[in-house]
Amino acid sequence: MNTYKLFKAMAATRKRKLTNNTYLVVREDGGFGIKLHDTEVVIHYPNKVIFNSGGWKTVTTKARINEFSCASLTQCKGAWTIDGHPFADGITLYESGYVTGKGAPVKKTATMRKKVNAFAKKYAELLCSGQMDKPSGGDCWCCLMEFGGSDHIKSHIQEKYYVPSLINRVNKDLISPFAGDFIARTMQGMETSNWQRGIAYEQIKRGIQQHCLHELGLPA
């Protein structure tokens, strides 16, 4: 774990910015963190390194972990592995070779991704065909109030419970104003064209998929 000495020496020079949106953090417990936005994605100690995605298993997070640690983070069948171990936030690699905090087996993660994809596809089909009403007080309360978590999303997927308010939780960058207008018109029972439906369908499917993966802590 020579990286600890490297970042300790760097901290002595008071250099803090490492690259875009990424900074070196001197921790009170003696560790040195690599902070991407609001998350210390890598924390170096003399005898161990801790890894954390902060729930954002993105290309950038993966790149920072690989760049600022000696570990190798790769993606296989939709799951992250680090030095061959299933990744989970908080996984710790010790200098002795000991590992704690491993994630779920890759096969289990791949199975969940297939379920997410099927759920997103069916959700988009139902919404685009006008079979969903506007979000209301009778909707899923967690989705309506925009809170929940992995267990909540997992229950929707397992029970095949498709609710209109879930679309409101999707990252707005994934839904264009055009698709947003289509969703509003469809939920109000207004007419839409086939070409509008085709474009909106792909964005809705992708948006629901990405939201579910993020809530479940899986790579996008």
Beta strands, then each sheet from edge to edge (+ up, - down):
strand 1: 17-19
strand 2: 22-26
strand 3: 32-36
strand 4: 39-44
strand 5: 48-51
strand 6: 73-76
strand 7: 79-82
strand 8: 85-86
strand 9: 92-94
strand 10: 99-100
sheet 1: 1+ 2- 3+ 4- 5+ 9- 10+
sheet 2: 6+ 7- 8+
end
